[in-house]
């Protein structure tokens, strides 16, 4: 599930709920570096895997999120294998990449308390790239085949927008594009996931081979839950 509220208390509640993984959204939420640090600290005692979607593929931004302790990153708006390669390079130290070295100052290496962090940093980092456009769909196989891309995440909302179907994530043409992406990514031997708040769509994508699916968000659950509460108890709403 997503955590978009920026609240460490909410993040802790979600991480302890029994879900497999929790994605902190720094792209479309009021979540910056300091807030992400607090969210990761709140979630750290729980078994749910913490994932962070960075706001962009900017190498400086990726370096900062890794240094503060994010280990699994989702990089949005990747359309080409060249962009995927750039994201991977930003997440790794030389010679594989261009990540700047500041581990002695950073939570990611526990301030040099992680033994041999620099030598083994690649084993602490996973890069998931997000395909969200028709161009990305067309290049899905090549993107997934980039060395260092650990997963591909399909975003139906922006994909629908790029297809001229804004707000129609379950339109048959959008679903077909998602499934075509699944096929291309899986053929490259790379795990693929998708965002699907609609339970019917989520189950269909799982049946179609999705390895991971985002099925809810803290803010959406609170919005719908509070509306249901009001519908039940506030005069004139029932």
C-alpha positions as CSV (number, residue, x, y, z in Angstrom):
1,X,0.0,0.0,0.0
2,X,0.9,3.7,-0.4
3,X,1.7,6.1,2.4
4,X,1.1,9.6,1.1
5,X,0.1,11.4,4.2
6,X,3.6,12.1,5.5
7,X,2.6,11.0,9.0
8,X,5.0,8.7,10.8
9,X,2.2,7.5,13.0
10,X,0.2,6.4,9.9
11,X,3.3,4.9,8.3
12,X,3.8,2.8,11.5
13,X,0.2,1.7,11.6
14,X,0.4,0.6,7.9
15,X,3.7,-1.1,8.3
16,X,2.3,-3.1,11.2
17,X,-0.9,-4.1,9.4
18,X,0.4,-7.3,7.8
19,X,0.8,-5.9,4.3
20,X,3.9,-7.1,2.4
21,X,5.3,-3.7,1.5
22,X,4.6,0.0,2.0
23,X,5.5,2.6,-0.6
24,X,6.3,6.1,0.6
25,X,5.4,8.5,-2.2
26,X,7.8,11.5,-2.5
27,X,6.5,12.3,-6.0
28,X,2.8,13.2,-5.5
29,X,2.8,13.8,-1.7
30,X,4.1,16.4,0.7
31,X,7.0,14.1,1.6
32,X,10.6,15.4,1.5
33,X,13.9,14.1,2.7
34,X,13.4,14.8,6.4
35,X,9.9,13.4,6.4
36,X,11.0,10.3,4.5
37,X,13.6,9.7,7.2
38,X,11.0,9.9,9.9
39,X,8.7,7.5,8.0
40,X,11.4,4.9,7.5
41,X,12.4,5.1,11.2
42,X,8.7,4.6,12.1
43,X,8.4,1.5,9.9
44,X,11.8,0.0,10.7
45,X,10.6,-2.3,13.5
46,X,8.0,-4.1,11.2
47,X,8.5,-6.8,8.6
48,X,6.8,-4.9,5.8
49,X,9.4,-3.9,3.1
50,X,9.7,-0.1,2.9
51,X,9.9,1.3,-0.6
52,X,10.3,5.0,-1.6
53,X,9.2,6.5,-4.9
54,X,11.6,9.4,-5.5
55,X,10.2,12.6,-7.1
56,X,12.3,12.3,-10.2
57,X,15.3,10.5,-11.7
58,X,17.6,13.4,-10.8
59,X,20.9,11.8,-9.7
60,X,21.3,14.2,-6.7
61,X,17.9,13.4,-5.5
62,X,18.4,9.6,-5.8
63,X,21.7,9.9,-3.9
64,X,20.0,11.8,-1.1
65,X,17.2,9.3,-0.7
66,X,19.7,6.4,-0.6
67,X,21.9,8.2,1.9
68,X,19.0,8.7,4.3
69,X,18.3,5.0,4.3
70,X,15.9,4.2,1.5
71,X,17.0,0.8,0.0
72,X,14.3,0.1,-2.6
73,X,13.6,3.0,-4.9
74,X,10.8,3.5,-7.5
75,X,11.9,5.9,-10.2
76,X,9.0,7.5,-12.0
77,X,8.4,8.3,-15.7
78,X,11.0,6.1,-17.3
79,X,10.3,5.9,-21.1
80,X,13.5,4.5,-22.6
81,X,16.3,2.0,-21.7
82,X,18.7,5.0,-21.7
83,X,16.7,6.6,-18.9
84,X,16.6,3.3,-17.0
85,X,20.4,3.0,-17.3
86,X,20.7,6.6,-16.0
87,X,18.5,5.7,-13.0
88,X,20.6,2.6,-12.2
89,X,23.9,4.6,-12.5
90,X,22.5,7.2,-10.1
91,X,21.8,4.5,-7.5
92,X,25.3,2.8,-7.6
93,X,28.8,3.8,-6.7
94,X,31.6,3.8,-9.3
95,X,32.5,1.9,-11.4
96,X,28.9,0.8,-12.0
97,X,27.5,4.2,-11.4
98,X,27.9,7.8,-10.3
99,X,26.5,7.9,-6.8
100,X,28.5,10.2,-4.6
101,X,30.2,8.8,-1.5
102,X,29.0,10.1,1.8
103,X,28.3,7.0,3.7
104,X,30.2,8.1,6.8
105,X,27.7,10.9,7.2
106,X,24.5,9.0,6.3
107,X,21.9,6.9,7.9
108,X,21.9,4.5,4.9
109,X,25.3,3.1,6.1
110,X,24.3,3.7,9.7
111,X,27.2,6.3,9.9
112,X,29.8,3.7,8.9
113,X,28.3,1.1,11.3
114,X,27.4,-1.2,8.4
115,X,30.5,-3.3,7.8
116,X,31.9,-3.0,4.3
117,X,29.0,-0.9,3.2
118,X,30.8,0.7,0.2
119,X,32.0,-2.6,-1.1
120,X,28.6,-4.2,-0.7
121,X,26.4,-1.2,-1.4
122,X,24.9,-2.8,-4.5
123,X,23.4,-5.6,-2.4
124,X,21.6,-3.0,-0.3
125,X,19.9,-1.2,-3.2
126,X,17.1,-2.2,-5.5
127,X,16.0,0.0,-8.4
128,X,12.4,-0.3,-9.8
129,X,11.6,1.9,-12.8
130,X,8.1,3.0,-13.5
131,X,6.6,2.8,-17.0
132,X,3.8,5.4,-17.4
133,X,3.5,6.2,-21.1
134,X,2.9,4.7,-24.5
135,X,6.6,5.2,-25.2
136,X,7.5,3.3,-22.1
137,X,5.2,0.5,-23.1
138,X,6.8,0.3,-26.5
139,X,10.2,0.1,-24.9
140,X,9.2,-2.1,-22.0
141,X,11.3,-5.1,-23.0
142,X,14.5,-3.1,-23.5
143,X,13.9,-1.2,-20.2
144,X,13.5,-4.4,-18.3
145,X,16.6,-5.8,-19.8
146,X,18.9,-3.0,-18.5
147,X,21.4,-4.5,-16.1
148,X,20.5,-3.2,-12.6
149,X,16.8,-2.8,-13.2
150,X,15.4,-5.0,-10.4
151,X,11.7,-4.5,-11.3
152,X,9.3,-2.6,-13.4
153,X,6.2,-0.9,-12.0
154,X,3.4,0.1,-14.4
155,X,1.4,3.2,-13.6
156,X,-2.0,3.0,-15.3
157,X,-3.1,6.5,-14.4
158,X,-0.4,8.4,-16.3
159,X,-0.4,5.7,-19.0
160,X,-4.1,6.3,-19.5
161,X,-3.4,10.0,-19.7
162,X,-0.7,9.5,-22.3
163,X,-3.2,7.5,-24.4
164,X,-5.8,10.3,-24.3
165,X,-7.9,8.4,-21.7
166,X,-7.3,10.6,-18.6
167,X,-8.9,9.1,-15.5
168,X,-9.9,5.8,-17.3
169,X,-7.3,3.4,-15.8
170,X,-9.6,0.4,-16.5
171,X,-10.4,1.3,-20.1
172,X,-9.8,-1.8,-22.2
173,X,-7.1,-0.1,-24.2
174,X,-5.2,0.8,-21.1
175,X,-5.6,-2.7,-19.6
176,X,-4.3,-4.1,-22.9
177,X,-1.2,-1.8,-22.7
178,X,-0.6,-2.9,-19.1
179,X,-0.8,-6.5,-20.1
180,X,1.5,-6.0,-23.1
181,X,4.0,-4.4,-20.7
182,X,3.7,-7.4,-18.3
183,X,4.5,-9.8,-21.2
184,X,7.5,-7.8,-22.4
185,X,9.0,-7.4,-18.9
186,X,8.4,-11.0,-17.8
187,X,10.1,-12.1,-21.1
188,X,13.2,-10.2,-19.9
189,X,13.1,-12.1,-16.7
190,X,12.3,-9.1,-14.6
191,X,9.6,-8.8,-11.9
192,X,6.7,-6.6,-12.9
193,X,4.0,-4.8,-10.7
194,X,1.2,-2.4,-11.1
195,X,-1.0,0.1,-9.2
196,X,-4.6,-1.1,-9.0
197,X,-7.0,0.2,-6.4
198,X,-9.9,-1.5,-8.1
199,X,-10.0,-5.0,-6.5
200,X,-11.3,-6.6,-9.7
201,X,-8.5,-5.1,-11.7
202,X,-5.9,-6.0,-9.0
203,X,-6.9,-9.7,-9.0
204,X,-6.9,-9.8,-12.8
205,X,-3.4,-8.3,-12.9
206,X,-2.2,-10.9,-10.4
207,X,-3.7,-13.6,-12.5
208,X,-1.9,-12.1,-15.5
209,X,1.5,-12.5,-13.8
210,X,2.0,-9.4,-11.7
211,X,4.6,-10.0,-9.0
212,X,3.6,-7.1,-6.8
213,X,0.4,-4.9,-6.7
214,X,-0.4,-1.7,-4.9
215,X,-4.0,-2.0,-3.8
216,X,-4.6,1.0,-1.5
217,X,-3.3,4.2,0.0
218,X,-3.5,5.6,3.5
219,X,-5.2,8.9,2.4
220,X,-7.7,7.1,0.2
221,X,-8.6,4.6,3.0
222,X,-9.1,7.5,5.4
223,X,-11.1,9.5,2.9
224,X,-13.5,6.6,2.1
225,X,-13.6,5.5,5.7
226,X,-14.5,8.9,7.0
227,X,-17.1,9.4,4.3
228,X,-18.7,6.0,5.3
229,X,-18.7,7.1,8.9
230,X,-20.4,10.4,8.0
231,X,-22.9,8.6,5.8
232,X,-23.9,6.4,8.8
233,X,-24.0,8.9,11.6
234,X,-24.5,12.4,10.2
235,X,-28.1,13.5,9.7
236,X,-29.2,14.1,6.1
237,X,-26.3,12.1,4.6
238,X,-27.8,8.6,4.8
